[in-house]
Amino acid sequence: MSRSRILGWLKRSLDSLRRERSVAWDPQPARDADGNVIPHDDPVSIPAEMAILRHVHPIQWTRDNNRGGEWRAQSAAFTYSNDGSKSMSIDCWPPMTAAGLEKTHYAFKEGKGVVELQAELVRVLGFRVGTEPIPGKNPHHAGIWPPDSQVEVWSRSMADKKRRELSRTQTFVSREPGFDDMGGT
């Protein structure tokens, strides 16, 4: 193969890689007639190793004496919404960083703090993790749902136990904006 053919192939390959990297993260999950995302698991858009971020309301923090007094979100911070698809809202960190955003970007807009979870650990507990972009507001939004009811049904006590387990897998990122660790907000 000639040098010019090799260089041409190399240039086309690099151009192709650049195009792939520059494509925006733009999942389009199925929606119901009301426009709500249908609960699903999406391991392609949200792979096992992806860090996902949960917003935490200021009243849902506690000191964890088992972790040297480190802040952690209470299990009450891991509840499902009563609206829309009834998901537990999260943000997807790698697409946010690719867009130049900090982990706290969306949470701080709402006056909330942030904890980080790993998609794999959430799925190991039996939850589904799928994309749930909010048009015009948050393209990095996703949701956590209980298992597909056709596969497994959780009793209320099992669901509460799973939420508590989920709350124990978190990594602290940040309290809400303006929080002063010496005396509160």
C-alpha positions as a Markdown table, in Angstrom:
| # | Residue | x | y | z |
|---|---|---|---|---|
| 1 | Met | 0.0 | 0.0 | 0.0 |
| 2 | Ser | 1.4 | 3.4 | -0.9 |
| 3 | Arg | 2.2 | 6.1 | 1.6 |
| 4 | Ser | -0.5 | 8.4 | 0.2 |
| 5 | Arg | -3.2 | 5.7 | 0.5 |
| 6 | Ile | -2.1 | 4.9 | 4.1 |
| 7 | Leu | -2.2 | 8.7 | 5.0 |
| 8 | Gly | -5.6 | 9.0 | 3.3 |
| 9 | Trp | -7.0 | 6.0 | 5.2 |
| 10 | Leu | -5.6 | 7.4 | 8.5 |
| 11 | Lys | -7.1 | 10.8 | 7.8 |
| 12 | Arg | -10.5 | 9.3 | 7.1 |
| 13 | Ser | -10.3 | 7.2 | 10.2 |
| 14 | Leu | -9.4 | 10.1 | 12.4 |
| 15 | Asp | -12.2 | 12.3 | 10.9 |
| 16 | Ser | -14.6 | 9.5 | 11.6 |
| 17 | Leu | -13.5 | 9.2 | 15.2 |
| 18 | Arg | -13.8 | 13.0 | 15.6 |
| 19 | Arg | -17.4 | 12.9 | 14.3 |
| 20 | Glu | -18.3 | 10.1 | 16.7 |
| 21 | Arg | -16.9 | 12.1 | 19.6 |
| 22 | Ser | -18.6 | 15.3 | 18.6 |
| 23 | Val | -22.1 | 13.7 | 18.4 |
| 24 | Ala | -24.2 | 15.0 | 21.3 |
| 25 | Trp | -25.6 | 12.6 | 23.8 |
| 26 | Asp | -29.2 | 12.6 | 22.6 |
| 27 | Pro | -31.2 | 9.5 | 23.7 |
| 28 | Gln | -34.8 | 9.4 | 22.6 |
| 29 | Pro | -36.7 | 7.0 | 24.9 |
| 30 | Ala | -40.2 | 5.9 | 24.1 |
| 31 | Arg | -42.9 | 8.1 | 25.6 |
| 32 | Asp | -46.6 | 7.5 | 26.3 |
| 33 | Ala | -49.5 | 9.5 | 24.9 |
| 34 | Asp | -49.0 | 12.2 | 27.6 |
| 35 | Gly | -45.3 | 12.6 | 26.7 |
| 36 | Asn | -44.0 | 10.8 | 29.8 |
| 37 | Val | -41.0 | 8.5 | 29.3 |
| 38 | Ile | -42.1 | 4.8 | 29.6 |
| 39 | Pro | -40.1 | 3.2 | 32.4 |
| 40 | His | -37.3 | 1.1 | 31.0 |
| 41 | Asp | -33.7 | 0.0 | 31.4 |
| 42 | Asp | -31.1 | 1.4 | 29.0 |
| 43 | Pro | -27.7 | -0.2 | 29.5 |
| 44 | Val | -26.5 | 1.1 | 26.1 |
| 45 | Ser | -27.0 | 4.8 | 26.9 |
| 46 | Ile | -26.3 | 4.3 | 30.6 |
| 47 | Pro | -23.7 | 1.5 | 30.9 |
| 48 | Ala | -22.7 | -0.2 | 34.1 |
| 49 | Glu | -19.7 | 2.0 | 34.8 |
| 50 | Met | -21.5 | 5.3 | 34.4 |
| 51 | Ala | -21.7 | 7.6 | 37.3 |
| 52 | Ile | -25.2 | 8.9 | 37.9 |
| 53 | Leu | -26.1 | 11.8 | 40.2 |
| 54 | Arg | -29.1 | 12.2 | 42.5 |
| 55 | His | -30.3 | 15.6 | 43.7 |
| 56 | Val | -30.8 | 15.8 | 47.5 |
| 57 | His | -33.1 | 18.4 | 49.2 |
| 58 | Pro | -31.5 | 20.3 | 52.1 |
| 59 | Ile | -33.7 | 18.6 | 54.7 |
| 60 | Gln | -32.7 | 15.1 | 53.5 |
| 61 | Trp | -29.1 | 15.1 | 54.8 |
| 62 | Thr | -27.7 | 13.4 | 57.9 |
| 63 | Arg | -24.3 | 12.8 | 59.4 |
| 64 | Asp | -23.2 | 9.1 | 59.0 |
| 65 | Asn | -21.4 | 8.1 | 62.2 |
| 66 | Asn | -20.4 | 4.8 | 60.5 |
| 67 | Arg | -18.4 | 6.9 | 58.0 |
| 68 | Gly | -16.6 | 9.3 | 60.4 |
| 69 | Gly | -19.4 | 11.9 | 60.5 |
| 70 | Glu | -19.5 | 12.3 | 56.7 |
| 71 | Trp | -22.6 | 13.8 | 55.2 |
| 72 | Arg | -24.9 | 11.3 | 53.4 |
| 73 | Ala | -28.4 | 11.5 | 52.0 |
| 74 | Gln | -31.2 | 9.9 | 54.1 |
| 75 | Ser | -33.0 | 7.0 | 52.5 |
| 76 | Ala | -36.0 | 9.4 | 52.1 |
| 77 | Ala | -34.0 | 11.2 | 49.4 |
| 78 | Phe | -34.4 | 8.0 | 47.3 |
| 79 | Thr | -38.2 | 8.1 | 46.5 |
| 80 | Tyr | -40.1 | 8.1 | 43.3 |
| 81 | Ser | -41.8 | 11.1 | 41.9 |
| 82 | Asn | -45.6 | 11.2 | 41.9 |
| 83 | Asp | -45.6 | 12.9 | 38.5 |
| 84 | Gly | -44.8 | 11.9 | 34.9 |
| 85 | Ser | -43.1 | 8.6 | 34.6 |
| 86 | Lys | -42.9 | 8.2 | 38.4 |
| 87 | Ser | -39.1 | 7.8 | 38.3 |
| 88 | Met | -36.5 | 8.6 | 40.8 |
| 89 | Ser | -34.7 | 11.4 | 39.0 |
| 90 | Ile | -31.0 | 11.3 | 38.3 |
| 91 | Asp | -28.5 | 13.1 | 36.0 |
| 92 | Cys | -25.9 | 11.3 | 33.9 |
| 93 | Trp | -22.4 | 12.6 | 34.7 |
| 94 | Pro | -20.3 | 11.6 | 31.7 |
| 95 | Pro | -22.5 | 13.4 | 29.1 |
| 96 | Met | -22.7 | 16.4 | 31.5 |
| 97 | Thr | -18.9 | 16.7 | 31.6 |
| 98 | Ala | -18.7 | 16.3 | 27.8 |
| 99 | Ala | -21.0 | 19.3 | 27.7 |
| 100 | Gly | -18.7 | 21.2 | 30.0 |
| 101 | Leu | -21.0 | 21.0 | 33.1 |
| 102 | Glu | -20.1 | 20.4 | 36.7 |
| 103 | Lys | -21.7 | 17.6 | 38.8 |
| 104 | Thr | -23.7 | 20.2 | 40.7 |
| 105 | His | -25.0 | 22.1 | 37.6 |
| 106 | Tyr | -28.6 | 21.0 | 37.6 |
| 107 | Ala | -28.9 | 20.4 | 41.4 |
| 108 | Phe | -27.6 | 23.8 | 42.4 |
| 109 | Lys | -30.2 | 25.5 | 40.1 |
| 110 | Glu | -32.8 | 23.9 | 42.4 |
| 111 | Gly | -31.0 | 24.7 | 45.6 |
| 112 | Lys | -30.1 | 21.0 | 46.2 |
| 113 | Gly | -27.0 | 19.0 | 46.9 |
| 114 | Val | -25.7 | 15.9 | 45.1 |
| 115 | Val | -24.7 | 12.3 | 45.7 |
| 116 | Glu | -23.2 | 10.0 | 43.1 |
| 117 | Leu | -24.2 | 6.4 | 42.4 |
| 118 | Gln | -22.9 | 3.8 | 40.0 |
| 119 | Ala | -25.4 | 2.5 | 37.4 |
| 120 | Glu | -24.2 | -1.1 | 37.9 |
| 121 | Leu | -24.9 | -1.0 | 41.7 |
| 122 | Val | -28.4 | 0.4 | 41.1 |
| 123 | Arg | -29.1 | -2.4 | 38.6 |
| 124 | Val | -27.6 | -5.1 | 40.9 |
| 125 | Leu | -30.2 | -4.0 | 43.5 |
| 126 | Gly | -32.9 | -4.8 | 40.9 |
| 127 | Phe | -33.8 | -1.3 | 39.7 |
| 128 | Arg | -34.0 | -0.2 | 36.1 |
| 129 | Val | -32.0 | 2.8 | 34.9 |
| 130 | Gly | -33.0 | 4.6 | 31.8 |
| 131 | Thr | -32.8 | 7.9 | 30.0 |
| 132 | Glu | -35.5 | 10.5 | 30.6 |
| 133 | Pro | -34.4 | 13.8 | 29.0 |
| 134 | Ile | -36.4 | 16.8 | 29.9 |
| 135 | Pro | -36.9 | 18.7 | 26.5 |
| 136 | Gly | -35.5 | 22.3 | 26.7 |
| 137 | Lys | -34.4 | 21.9 | 30.3 |
| 138 | Asn | -32.1 | 18.9 | 31.0 |
| 139 | Pro | -30.9 | 16.6 | 28.2 |
| 140 | His | -28.8 | 14.7 | 30.8 |
| 141 | His | -31.8 | 13.7 | 32.9 |
| 142 | Ala | -32.6 | 10.0 | 33.5 |
| 143 | Gly | -34.7 | 7.9 | 35.8 |
| 144 | Ile | -34.5 | 5.0 | 38.2 |
| 145 | Trp | -37.6 | 2.7 | 38.3 |
| 146 | Pro | -38.5 | -0.5 | 40.1 |
| 147 | Pro | -38.2 | -3.8 | 38.2 |
| 148 | Asp | -40.6 | -4.5 | 35.3 |
| 149 | Ser | -43.8 | -5.7 | 37.1 |
| 150 | Gln | -44.2 | -8.5 | 34.5 |
| 151 | Val | -40.8 | -9.9 | 35.7 |
| 152 | Glu | -40.7 | -9.1 | 39.4 |
| 153 | Val | -43.1 | -7.4 | 41.8 |
| 154 | Trp | -41.8 | -5.9 | 45.0 |
| 155 | Ser | -43.9 | -5.7 | 48.1 |
| 156 | Arg | -43.9 | -2.3 | 49.9 |
| 157 | Ser | -41.5 | -3.6 | 52.5 |
| 158 | Met | -39.2 | -5.0 | 49.8 |
| 159 | Ala | -39.3 | -1.7 | 48.0 |
| 160 | Asp | -38.4 | 0.2 | 51.2 |
| 161 | Lys | -35.6 | -2.2 | 51.9 |
| 162 | Lys | -34.2 | -1.7 | 48.3 |
| 163 | Arg | -34.4 | 2.1 | 48.7 |
| 164 | Arg | -32.4 | 1.9 | 52.0 |
| 165 | Glu | -29.8 | -0.3 | 50.3 |
| 166 | Leu | -29.6 | 2.1 | 47.4 |
| 167 | Ser | -29.1 | 5.0 | 49.8 |
| 168 | Arg | -26.0 | 3.1 | 51.3 |
| 169 | Thr | -24.3 | 2.9 | 47.9 |
| 170 | Gln | -24.0 | 6.7 | 47.5 |
| 171 | Thr | -20.8 | 8.8 | 47.4 |
| 172 | Phe | -21.1 | 12.3 | 48.7 |
| 173 | Val | -20.5 | 15.1 | 46.1 |
| 174 | Ser | -21.8 | 18.3 | 47.6 |
| 175 | Arg | -24.3 | 19.9 | 49.9 |
| 176 | Glu | -26.6 | 22.6 | 48.5 |
| 177 | Pro | -25.3 | 25.9 | 47.4 |
| 178 | Gly | -24.5 | 28.3 | 50.3 |
| 179 | Phe | -24.2 | 25.5 | 52.9 |
| 180 | Asp | -21.8 | 26.3 | 55.7 |
| 181 | Asp | -20.5 | 23.1 | 57.4 |
| 182 | Met | -19.9 | 25.1 | 60.5 |
| 183 | Gly | -23.5 | 26.0 | 61.2 |
| 184 | Gly | -25.8 | 25.2 | 58.4 |
| 185 | Thr | -27.1 | 27.4 | 55.6 |
